[in-house]
Amino acid sequence: MSTPQSGKTARATHSRNTAALILFGRAVVITLSVVSGALGFYSGVRLSSATYNPHDYATGAGALFAAACAVIAFLLMRRRVAKEKMRQLEMRIEELSDRNWELREAEVRARSLLEAQGDLIVRRDTQGRVTYVNDAYCALAGKSRDDLLGHQAALPVLEQGETTMLADGTRAHDQKLDCGGSARWIAWREVAVRTETGSEVQGVGRDVTDRVEAERAFASARDLAEAANRAKSRFLAMVSHEIRTPLNGLLGMADLLLDTPLTPEQLTYAKAAKTSGETLLSLIEEVLDFSKIEAGKLDLEPRPFALAALVEEAVELLAPRAQAKGIEIASFVDERLPSRIVGDPARLRQVLLNLAGNAVKFTEQGGVAVLVEPGERDNEIRFRVRDTGIGLAPRDQARVFLDFEQADGSSTRKFGGTGLGLAISKRIVERMEGSIAVESGPGKGSTFSFIVSLPAAPADHSGAGLTSPDLKDSAVMIVAQADVEAALLARRLGRWGAKTCTATDERIALALAPERPWDALLVDFPLAHAMLDSGAISAATASRSIVLIRPSDRHELPALKAAGFTGYLVKPVRAASLAARMQAQNSFEHALADGVEEINEAGIAAPSSGKGKWVALSILVAEDNDINALLARALLARLGHRPVIAGNGEAAVACWRKARADGAPYDLVLMDVQMPGMDGLEATRRIRATEAGDTSHPPTRIVALTANAYAEDRDACLAAGMDGLLVKPLDRERLRDVLETAAKRAALAA
């Protein structure tokens, strides 16, 4: 194949030869012209004639010579112009020749590339005849190029995918083709192209069989995993129900047993049984929560709630466990935060209980502080749980947030648990679009913190927040051995304007007492007797002397009052209670009235109509488990109510109808959901259907009793017509709320 360089060399040689020939011809013509002119001039000079005038002849010859020279000059100029044009044309020809060569080379390379690449390329005219195919298409079709060109060749289509039109006009679709006994998936991209003979359609196909098979295998594996996950969820729901049902009886009977006179040994055994049951219940809750998270069912239910109340209630729930270990637990909610915010209080409480519960678990001395403060950005709230426990090594700080992981995972570990609490907390916080972290060191305690964005509740849900007392220039002494609650009390009082001083024992308090008049004296109960014996407490010591006690120390209140204390606060101290005590001049009587509820022997505050009048409720309990039925009867009877037990749904409906017909309808129905024969959902639907046809009595309040804790179970109960739900094992506080609501309705109906 010739190259542009060899072509240029040949053209240059030909040009030089032509120029030499022209130069030689021009020299010959000029020489002959000069010789001829000279001979003519000489002959004219020598010519003799009568009419001959040599001067005229010379003039004419000169004129002719001049004319000849002019013609020659003109011809030379024309030749020079023609030569320049010829040179430009030669250069243009050379450029075109080079471009033609480059185009031929590009065409050859493109054809080679198209022929060599793995993608299928086929071009068809408007009649569908093949005008071009590459080697890959020929190989897939199993035919030669000559057999395909000019024919409407098409491979059999086994499956046709959906056609999509792209923005640039390209049509995209997938086809499953039969390629001589084997099926291949081809992803086609077709576009119209212009050719010399008109418009054609060019298709470029790529073999995506491996990808499609991988996608289908993945989809099949995903379906199997989802089926397994659904089966696991059903299994967990079934196991949860089957475990919760006897656990309800175990914990309920343990509570009833603890309410009876017991010997010290029996009391120890009963408490151990209850503690073991509560531990088992917490493990079940963690496993169920983790199952919900894995299934992607961790749904948030935002609503307005009181932030300080939620935090203080969570701390109060953990206080008995902390106080039993001899450590303190206290909380501080910054008053700069809104009193009511919008979020999921149940999930937020769960995170706080997990973090603070771990802090209590891993702390043997000192205490636990729960701090809630504004974050750096708008609506951000920072929660911190700080403890003085064993701490974490740097290598363990990230691992504790993993599933089923603990800092000490050895077989000789001291602390038990599933290792799911922090993992669940991390998932919940991330679901709230927040972040969680830990700062710790071995033997230095730990601080777990998380930040979430929780906006303030609208004005119509703002509620009444804490009214801070004006303690400007007030002097307050806090006498406590441990700094956790004392430090938070001092911080709170300082925010209210008070000047505080903390003493760690009675000797320091005695030394500080004479230095100035004190407006208030807060004394931790363990130091109260020592200060009483030393005479440090007197009317002259402080205008308010308040003792800090645990709930189990309430029997000491009469003696403390007689000794000179003017009030008391129950630990962990609530901000509202502290504000009330600091404002009252002599609040011991009011404190007793406010802090000591009328508690019956079952340990539950007796429900009333809201005006102090006792209301005995007529309650129908639908329960097929004999132990749980016995527990419900005993518990409700101790509260002074009139329980009636029905063993299944049919019996429950019959009892309800009979009582309604007798003119003595039940005030409340506690309906078990899973029962033989007719379940609680169907029984509720029948009761509601009867009420819809007979409006002589108001609708009966029906509350579900279920061992299933999933959201769909709650939705099913509400859809059947129930008014609420109690999850087994029964929580006494929630049962009290249900009874109080029913009592208020009964009082209004009366």
C-alpha positions in Angstrom: 0.0 0.0 0.0 1.4 3.4 -1.0 1.9 6.1 1.6 1.6 9.8 1.4 5.4 10.2 1.5 6.1 8.0 -1.5 3.4 9.8 -3.5 5.0 13.1 -2.7 8.4 11.9 -3.9 7.1 10.7 -7.3 5.2 13.9 -7.8 8.4 16.0 -7.0 10.5 14.0 -9.5 7.9 14.5 -12.3 7.8 18.2 -11.6 11.5 18.6 -11.9 11.6 16.7 -15.2 8.9 18.9 -16.6 10.6 22.1 -15.5 13.9 21.0 -17.2 12.1 20.3 -20.4 10.4 23.6 -20.5 13.6 25.4 -19.8 15.4 23.7 -22.6 12.5 24.4 -25.1 12.4 28.1 -24.0 16.2 28.4 -24.6 15.9 26.9 -28.1 13.0 29.2 -29.1 14.8 32.3 -27.8 18.0 31.4 -29.5 16.3 30.8 -32.8 14.3 34.0 -32.5 17.4 36.0 -31.9 19.3 34.4 -34.7 16.3 34.9 -37.1 15.9 38.5 -36.1 19.6 39.2 -36.5 19.6 37.6 -40.0 16.5 39.5 -41.0 18.0 42.8 -39.8 21.2 42.1 -41.6 19.5 41.2 -44.8 17.4 44.4 -44.6 20.4 46.5 -44.1 22.1 45.0 -47.1 19.0 45.1 -49.3 19.1 47.9 -52.0 15.9 49.2 -53.7 14.7 52.5 -55.0 12.1 52.8 -52.5 14.2 51.4 -49.7 14.6 53.7 -46.7 17.0 52.2 -44.1 15.7 54.5 -41.4 12.1 53.4 -41.8 13.2 49.8 -42.0 15.2 50.2 -38.7 12.2 51.9 -37.1 9.8 49.2 -38.2 12.2 46.4 -37.2 12.6 48.0 -33.8 8.9 48.3 -33.4 8.4 44.7 -34.3 11.2 43.7 -31.9 9.6 45.7 -29.2 6.2 44.1 -29.9 7.8 40.7 -29.9 9.4 41.5 -26.5 6.1 42.7 -25.1 4.4 39.5 -26.2 7.1 37.5 -24.8 6.9 39.4 -21.5 3.1 38.9 -21.4 3.5 35.3 -22.1 6.1 35.0 -19.3 3.7 36.7 -16.8 0.8 34.4 -17.8 3.1 31.5 -17.4 4.2 32.6 -14.0 0.6 33.0 -12.9 -0.4 29.7 -14.4 2.6 28.1 -12.6 1.5 29.6 -9.3 -2.0 28.2 -9.8 -0.5 24.9 -10.8 1.6 24.9 -7.6 -1.5 25.6 -5.5 -3.5 23.0 -7.3 -0.7 20.5 -6.7 -0.7 21.3 -3.0 -4.5 20.9 -2.8 -4.2 17.7 -4.7 -1.6 16.5 -2.2 -3.8 17.5 0.8 -6.8 15.7 -0.7 -4.6 12.7 -1.4 -3.5 12.7 2.2 -7.0 13.0 3.5 -8.2 10.2 1.2 -5.4 8.1 2.5 -6.3 8.9 6.1 -10.0 8.2 5.5 -9.1 4.9 3.9 -6.9 4.0 6.9 -9.7 5.1 9.4 -12.2 3.0 7.5 -10.0 0.0 7.6 -9.4 0.5 11.3 -13.1 1.0 12.0 -14.0 -2.0 10.0 -11.4 -4.1 11.8 -12.6 -2.8 15.2 -16.2 -3.6 14.4 -15.3 -7.0 13.1 -13.2 -7.8 16.1 -15.3 -6.5 19.0 -17.6 -8.7 21.0 -20.8 -6.6 20.6 -23.2 -7.6 17.9 -23.6 -5.1 15.0 -26.2 -5.5 12.4 -27.6 -2.9 9.9 -30.9 -3.3 8.0 -32.6 -1.2 5.3 -36.2 -0.1 5.3 -37.3 -3.5 4.0 -35.5 -5.3 6.8 -32.8 -6.7 4.7 -29.4 -7.0 6.2 -26.8 -4.6 4.7 -24.0 -5.2 7.2 -23.1 -7.6 10.0 -19.9 -8.0 12.0 -18.1 -11.2 12.8 -19.7 -11.4 16.3 -23.2 -11.5 14.8 -22.2 -14.1 12.3 -20.7 -16.2 15.1 -23.9 -15.9 17.2 -26.2 -16.7 14.2 -23.9 -19.5 13.0 -23.9 -18.3 9.4 -21.4 -16.6 7.1 -21.6 -13.0 6.1 -22.6 -13.9 2.5 -25.5 -15.9 3.8 -26.8 -13.0 5.9 -26.3 -10.0 3.6 -29.3 -9.1 1.5 -31.7 -11.4 3.5 -34.2 -10.7 6.3 -32.2 -12.8 8.7 -33.5 -12.8 12.3 -32.7 -15.1 15.2 -35.7 -16.8 16.9 -36.9 -14.7 19.9 -37.8 -16.7 23.0 -38.6 -13.8 25.3 -39.1 -10.1 24.4 -38.4 -7.4 26.9 -40.1 -4.1 27.2 -38.9 -1.4 24.7 -37.7 1.9 26.1 -37.2 5.1 24.0 -34.2 7.0 25.3 -33.8 10.8 25.2 -31.5 10.7 22.1 -33.9 8.7 20.1 -32.3 5.3 20.7 -34.6 2.3 21.2 -33.5 -0.1 23.9 -34.9 -3.5 24.6 -33.8 -7.0 25.7 -34.3 -10.2 23.9 -33.8 -13.8 24.8 -32.6 -15.4 21.5 -32.4 -19.1 20.4 -28.8 -19.5 19.2 -28.7 -23.0 17.8 -29.9 -24.8 20.9 -28.6 -22.4 23.5 -30.5 -19.3 24.8 -28.7 -16.0 25.1 -30.0 -12.7 26.5 -29.0 -9.7 24.2 -29.4 -6.1 25.2 -30.1 -4.1 22.0 -29.7 -0.5 21.3 -31.1 0.6 17.9 -30.7 3.9 16.1 -31.5 5.3 12.6 -28.5 6.2 10.5 -28.1 7.9 7.0 -26.2 6.0 4.3 -25.6 6.6 0.6 -28.6 4.5 -0.3 -31.0 6.0 2.2 -32.0 5.5 5.8 -31.1 2.3 7.7 -31.5 1.0 11.2 -28.3 0.0 13.0 -28.6 -2.3 16.0 -25.8 -2.9 18.6 -26.4 -5.8 20.9 -24.5 -6.9 24.0 -24.6 -10.4 25.5 -25.9 -9.9 29.0 -26.8 -13.5 29.8 -24.5 -13.7 32.8 -25.9 -10.5 34.2 -29.5 -11.6 33.7 -28.9 -15.0 35.2 -27.1 -13.3 38.2 -30.0 -10.9 38.7 -32.5 -13.8 38.5 -30.4 -15.8 41.0 -30.2 -12.8 43.3 -34.0 -12.3 43.0 -34.6 -15.9 43.8 -32.2 -15.7 46.8 -33.9 -12.5 47.9 -37.3 -14.2 47.7 -36.0 -17.1 49.7 -34.5 -14.8 52.3 -37.7 -12.8 52.6 -39.6 -16.0 53.0 -37.2 -17.1 55.6 -37.4 -13.7 57.3 -41.2 -13.9 57.3 -41.0 -17.4 58.7 -38.6 -16.2 61.4 -40.9 -13.4 62.3 -43.8 -15.7 62.6 -41.7 -18.1 64.7 -40.6 -15.2 67.0 -44.2 -14.0 67.3 -45.3 -17.5 68.2 -42.5 -18.1 70.6 -43.0 -14.6 72.1 -46.6 -15.4 72.7 -45.9 -18.8 74.2 -43.2 -17.4 76.5 -45.1 -14.3 77.5 -48.2 -16.2 78.5 -46.5 -18.3 81.3 -44.2 -15.4 82.1 -47.2 -13.3 82.8 -48.4 -15.8 85.3 -44.9 -16.1 86.8 -44.3 -12.4 87.3 -47.9 -11.8 88.4 -47.9 -14.6 91.0 -44.5 -13.4 92.2 -46.0 -9.9 92.8 -49.0 -11.4 94.6 -46.6 -13.6 96.7 -44.6 -10.5 97.6 -47.7 -8.8 98.8 -48.3 -11.6 101.4 -46.5 -12.0 104.8 -43.3 -13.9 104.1 -40.3 -15.0 106.1 -37.0 -13.4 105.2 -35.9 -16.5 103.4 -39.2 -16.7 101.4 -39.0 -13.1 100.6 -35.5 -13.6 99.2 -36.6 -16.5 97.0 -39.7 -14.6 95.7 -37.7 -11.6 94.8 -35.1 -13.8 93.0 -37.9 -15.4 91.0 -39.3 -12.0 90.0 -35.9 -10.7 89.1 -35.2 -13.7 86.9 -38.6 -13.3 85.2 -37.9 -9.6 84.5 -34.5 -10.5 83.1 -36.1 -13.0 80.8 -38.7 -10.5 79.7 -36.0 -7.9 78.8 -34.2 -10.5 76.7 -37.4 -11.3 74.8 -38.0 -7.5 74.2 -34.5 -7.1 72.8 -34.8 -10.1 70.5 -38.2 -8.9 69.2 -36.9 -5.3 68.6 -33.9 -6.7 66.8 -36.1 -8.8 64.6 -38.2 -5.8 63.8 -35.1 -3.8 62.8 -33.8 -6.6 60.6 -37.2 -6.8 58.9 -37.2 -3.1 58.2 -40.3 -2.6 60.4 -38.7 0.0 62.7 -41.4 2.6 62.3 -41.5 5.9 64.2 -44.7 7.4 65.5 -43.9 11.1 66.1 -46.2 13.1 68.4 -46.0 15.9 71.0 -44.7 14.9 74.4 -43.1 16.4 77.5 -39.3 16.0 77.3 -38.4 16.5 81.0 -41.2 14.1 82.1 -40.0 11.4 79.8 -36.3 11.7 80.9 -37.2 11.8 84.6 -39.6 8.8 84.3 -36.9 6.8 82.6 -34.5 7.6 85.4 -37.1 6.7 88.0 -37.6 3.3 86.4 -33.9 2.5 86.8 -33.6 4.1 90.3 -34.5 0.9 92.3 -31.8 -1.1 90.5 -29.2 1.6 91.0 -30.2 2.1 94.7 -30.0 -1.6 95.3 -26.4 -1.5 94.2 -25.7 1.5 96.4 -25.1 3.9 93.5 -26.9 7.1 92.5 -28.8 8.0 89.4 -30.0 11.5 88.5 -31.1 13.6 85.6 -30.8 17.2 84.4 -32.9 18.7 81.6 -31.7 22.1 80.5 -34.6 24.6 80.9 -33.5 26.3 77.6 -35.1 23.4 75.8 -38.8 23.4 74.8 -41.0 21.9 77.5 -42.8 19.8 74.8 -41.3 18.5 71.6 -42.4 16.3 68.7 -40.9 12.9 68.3 -41.4 9.2 69.1 -41.4 9.1 72.9 -41.5 5.3 73.1 -38.3 4.8 71.0 -36.6 7.7 72.7 -37.4 6.2 76.1 -36.1 2.8 74.8 -32.7 4.4 73.9 -32.4 6.2 77.2 -33.3 3.0 79.2 -30.7 1.0 77.2 -27.9 3.5 77.7 -28.7 4.3 81.4 -29.5 0.6 82.1 -26.0 -0.3 80.8 -24.5 2.5 82.9 -26.1 1.1 86.0 -25.1 -2.4 85.1 -21.4 -1.6 84.7 -21.1 0.8 87.6 -20.2 -0.4 91.1 -19.3 2.9 92.8 -20.4 6.5 92.2 -23.4 6.9 90.0 -25.0 7.7 86.7 -26.1 11.1 85.3 -28.5 11.6 82.4 -28.0 15.1 80.9 -30.2 16.7 78.2 -29.0 19.9 76.6 -29.4 21.9 73.4 -27.3 20.9 70.4 -25.3 23.2 68.2 -28.0 23.5 65.5 -31.7 24.5 65.6 -33.9 21.8 67.1 -31.0 19.6 68.0 -31.0 17.9 71.4 -28.0 16.2 72.9 -28.5 13.4 75.3 -25.6 12.3 77.5 -25.5 9.3 79.9 -22.4 9.6 82.1 -21.2 6.9 84.5 -18.3 6.2 86.9 -18.1 2.6 85.9 -15.4 0.3 84.5 -15.1 2.1 81.2 -14.1 0.8 77.8 -10.8 0.2 76.1 -10.3 2.1 72.8 -10.5 -1.1 70.8 -13.9 -1.9 72.3 -15.6 1.4 71.8 -16.7 0.8 68.2 -17.4 -2.9 68.7 -20.0 -2.4 71.4 -22.4 -1.0 68.8 -22.3 -4.2 66.7 -24.9 -6.9 66.9 -24.4 -9.5 69.7 -21.2 -7.8 70.8 -20.0 -6.9 74.2 -16.8 -5.3 75.5 -16.0 -8.6 77.2 -17.1 -11.5 75.0 -15.0 -14.2 76.7 -16.4 -17.2 78.4 -15.3 -15.8 81.8 -17.1 -12.5 81.4 -18.7 -11.0 84.5 -21.7 -9.3 82.9 -24.4 -11.1 81.0 -26.8 -10.0 78.3 -27.4 -10.5 74.6 -25.2 -7.6 73.4 -28.2 -6.2 71.4 -29.1 -3.1 73.5 -26.5 -0.7 72.1 -27.0 -2.1 68.5 -30.7 -1.5 68.8 -30.1 2.0 70.2 -27.8 2.8 67.4 -30.3 1.7 64.8 -33.1 3.7 66.5 -31.0 6.9 66.6 -29.9 6.5 63.0 -33.6 6.0 62.1 -34.2 9.3 63.7 -31.4 10.8 61.5 -29.2 11.3 64.5 -25.8 10.0 65.6 -24.5 8.2 68.6 -21.0 8.0 70.1 -19.1 7.0 73.2 -16.1 8.5 75.1 -14.5 6.3 77.6 -11.3 4.8 79.1 -10.6 1.8 81.2 -11.4 2.6 84.8 -12.5 6.1 83.9 -16.2 5.6 83.3 -18.0 6.1 80.1 -20.2 8.8 78.5 -22.6 7.6 75.8 -24.1 10.5 73.9 -26.5 10.8 71.0 -27.9 13.8 69.1 -31.3 13.9 67.4 -33.3 16.7 65.8 -36.6 17.1 67.7 -38.6 20.3 66.9 -40.7 22.1 69.5 -44.4 21.2 69.6 -46.9 23.6 68.1 -48.3 26.3 70.3 -51.5 24.4 70.9 -49.5 21.5 72.3 -47.0 23.5 74.2 -48.5 22.8 77.6 -47.3 24.3 80.9 -43.6 24.0 81.4 -41.6 24.3 84.5 -41.9 27.6 86.4 -38.5 28.4 87.7 -38.4 29.9 91.2 -36.6 33.1 91.8 -33.7 32.2 94.1 -31.5 35.2 93.5 -29.1 35.7 96.3 -30.4 32.6 98.1 -27.8 30.5 99.9 -28.3 26.8 99.7 -26.1 24.1 101.3 -26.2 20.5 99.9 -24.9 17.8 102.2 -24.3 14.5 100.3 -21.6 11.9 100.2 -21.8 11.3 96.5 -21.4 14.0 93.9 -23.7 12.8 91.1 -27.1 14.1 92.3 -25.5 16.8 94.5 -23.7 18.3 91.4 -26.9 18.3 89.3 -28.9 19.8 92.2 -26.3 22.5 92.5 -26.3 23.1 88.8 -30.1 23.4 88.8 -30.2 25.8 91.8 -27.5 27.9 90.3 -29.5 28.3 87.1 -32.3 29.6 89.3 -30.0 32.2 90.9 -29.0 30.5 94.1 -25.5 30.4 95.5 -24.7 26.8 96.4 -22.2 25.0 98.6 -21.7 21.3 98.7 -20.4 19.3 101.8 -19.5 15.7 101.6 -20.0 14.8 105.3 -21.6 16.2 108.4 -18.3 17.6 109.8 -17.8 19.9 106.8 -21.5 20.9 107.1 -21.1 21.7 110.8 -18.0 23.8 110.0 -19.9 25.7 107.2 -23.2 26.2 109.0 -22.1 29.1 111.2 -20.5 31.1 108.4 -23.7 32.6 107.1 -27.5 32.3 107.3 -28.7 29.6 104.9 -32.0 29.9 103.1 -32.2 26.1 102.4 -30.4 23.0 103.5 -30.6 19.8 101.4 -29.4 16.7 103.2 -29.0 13.2 101.8 -30.7 10.7 104.0 -27.6 8.6 105.0 -26.2 11.8 106.6 -29.4 13.0 108.1 -29.2 10.9 111.3 -25.6 12.0 111.8 -26.5 15.6 111.5 -29.5 15.2 113.8 -27.3 13.5 116.4 -24.8 16.4 116.2 -27.4 19.0 116.5 -26.6 20.6 113.2 -30.3 20.8 112.2 -32.3 23.4 114.0 -34.7 26.2 113.2 -31.8 28.7 113.2 -29.7 26.7 110.7 -31.9 27.3 107.6 -35.5 28.4 106.8 -35.9 25.2 104.8 -34.3 22.0 105.7 -35.1 19.2 103.2 -34.0 15.6 103.4 -33.3 13.6 100.2 -34.7 10.0 100.6 -35.2 6.9 98.6 -38.8 5.6 98.2 -37.9 2.7 100.6 -37.1 5.2 103.3 -40.5 6.8 103.5 -41.2 5.1 106.8 -38.6 7.4 108.3 -40.6 10.6 107.4 -42.4 11.0 110.7 -39.1 10.8 112.6 -37.4 13.2 110.2 -40.2 15.7 110.6 -40.1 15.5 114.3 -36.3 16.0 114.2 -36.7 19.4 112.5 -36.8 18.8 108.7 -39.4 20.9 107.0 -39.7 18.8 103.8 -38.4 16.0 101.8 -37.6 15.1 98.2 -37.7 11.6 96.8 -34.6 10.5 94.8 -34.0 10.8 91.9 -35.3 14.4 92.4 -37.6 15.9 89.8 -37.1 19.5 88.7 -40.7 20.4 89.4 -40.6 18.9 92.9 -37.4 20.8 93.7 -39.0 24.0 92.5 -42.0 23.4 94.6 -40.0 22.7 97.8 -37.8 25.7 97.3 -40.8 28.0 97.0 -42.8 26.6 100.0 -42.0 28.0 103.5 -43.2 24.9 105.4 -43.9 22.1 103.0 -43.5 18.9 105.0 -47.3 18.4 105.4 -47.9 19.3 101.8 -45.0 17.1 100.8 -46.4 14.2 102.6 -49.8 14.7 101.0 -48.3 15.1 97.6 -45.7 12.4 97.7 -47.4 9.5 99.6 -50.3 8.0 97.6 -52.9 5.8 99.1 -51.4 2.5 98.1 -53.3 -0.7 98.6 -51.8 -4.1 99.5 -51.5 -5.0 95.8 -49.1 -2.1 95.3 -51.4 -0.2 92.9 -53.1 3.1 93.6 -56.8 2.6 93.9 -58.8 4.1 91.0 -61.3 6.7 91.7 -63.8 8.9 89.8 -61.4 11.8 89.9 -63.2 13.4 92.9 -61.8 11.1 95.5 -64.8 8.7 95.4 -64.0 5.0 95.2 -65.5 3.2 92.2 -65.7 -0.6 92.2 -65.8 -1.8 88.6 -67.6 -4.8 87.1 -65.0 -6.3 84.9 -65.3 -9.2 82.4 -62.0 -11.0 81.9 -61.8 -13.3 78.8 -58.7 -15.6 79.5 -58.2 -19.2 78.5 -55.0 -19.8 80.6 -56.0 -20.9 84.1 -53.0 -19.3 85.8 -53.5 -16.0 84.1 -57.2 -16.1 84.9 -56.4 -16.8 88.6 -53.9 -13.9 88.5 -56.4 -11.5 87.0 -59.1 -12.5 89.5 -56.8 -12.2 92.5 -55.3 -8.9 91.4 -58.7 -7.2 90.5 -60.4 -8.6 93.6 -57.6 -7.1 95.8 -58.3 -3.8 94.2 -61.9 -4.0 95.2 -63.4 -4.8 91.8 -65.8 -7.5 90.7 -64.1 -9.7 88.1 -65.9 -12.4 86.1 -63.8 -14.9 84.2 -64.8 -16.3 80.8 -62.7 -19.2 79.3 -63.1 -18.4 75.6 -64.5 -15.9 73.2 -68.0 -17.5 73.0 -68.3 -17.5 76.8 -67.2 -13.9 76.9 -69.8 -12.8 74.4 -72.5 -14.8 76.2 -71.6 -13.3 79.6 -71.5 -9.8 78.1 -74.9 -10.2 76.5 -76.5 -11.6 79.7 -75.1 -8.7 81.9 -76.4 -6.2 79.3 -79.8 -7.9 79.2 -80.0 -7.9 83.0 -79.4 -4.1 83.1 -76.0 -4.4 84.7 -73.5 -4.1 81.8 -69.8 -4.5 82.5 -67.7 -1.4 83.0 -64.7 -3.0 81.4 -63.8 -6.0 79.3 -60.2 -7.4 79.4 -60.1 -9.5 76.3 -57.4 -12.1 75.6 -56.7 -12.1 71.8 -55.7 -15.8 71.3 -58.3 -18.2 72.6 -59.6 -21.6 71.4 -62.7 -21.6 69.4 -63.6 -18.0 69.0 -60.7 -15.6 69.5 -60.7 -12.2 71.1 -60.9 -10.3 67.8 -64.0 -12.1 66.7 -65.6 -11.8 70.1 -65.0 -8.0 70.0 -66.5 -7.7 66.6 -69.7 -9.5 67.7 -69.9 -7.3 70.8 -69.5 -4.2 68.7 -72.1 -5.4 66.1 -74.6 -6.0 69.0 -73.9 -2.5 70.3 -74.5 -1.0 66.9 -78.0 -2.5 66.8 -78.9 -1.6 70.4 -78.0 1.9 71.7 -79.8 1.5 75.0 -76.4 1.4 76.8 -73.1 3.2 76.0 -70.4 1.1 74.3 -68.4 -1.1 76.7 -64.7 -0.3 77.0 -62.7 -3.3 75.7 -59.0 -3.6 76.2 -56.9 -6.4 74.6 -54.7 -8.7 76.6 -52.1 -10.1 74.3 -48.6 -11.6 74.5 -47.9 -10.4 70.9 -46.0 -7.2 70.9 -45.8 -6.4 67.1 -47.4 -3.3 65.7 -49.6 -5.3 63.3 -51.2 -7.1 66.4 -52.0 -3.7 67.9 -53.5 -2.6 64.6 -55.6 -5.8 64.3 -57.0 -5.2 67.9 -58.0 -1.6 67.1 -59.5 -2.6 63.7 -61.7 -5.2 65.5 -63.1 -2.4 67.7 -61.0 -2.6 70.9 -60.2 0.6 72.7 -56.6 -0.2 73.8 -54.1 -2.9 74.4 -52.2 -4.3 77.4 -49.1 -6.5 76.6 -48.4 -9.5 78.8 -46.7 -9.6 81.3 -49.1 -7.0 82.6 -47.5 -3.8 83.7 -49.1 -2.5 86.9 -48.9 1.1 86.0 -50.6 0.6 82.6 -53.2 -1.6 84.3 -53.8 1.2 86.7 -54.3 3.7 83.9 -56.8 1.4 82.3 -58.7 1.0 85.5 -58.7 4.7 86.2 -60.1 5.5 82.8 -62.9 2.9 83.2 -63.6 4.3 86.7 -64.0 7.9 85.4 -66.4 6.7 82.6 -68.4 4.7 85.2 -68.6 7.7 87.5 -69.8 9.9 84.6 -72.4 7.3 83.6 -73.7 7.1 87.2 
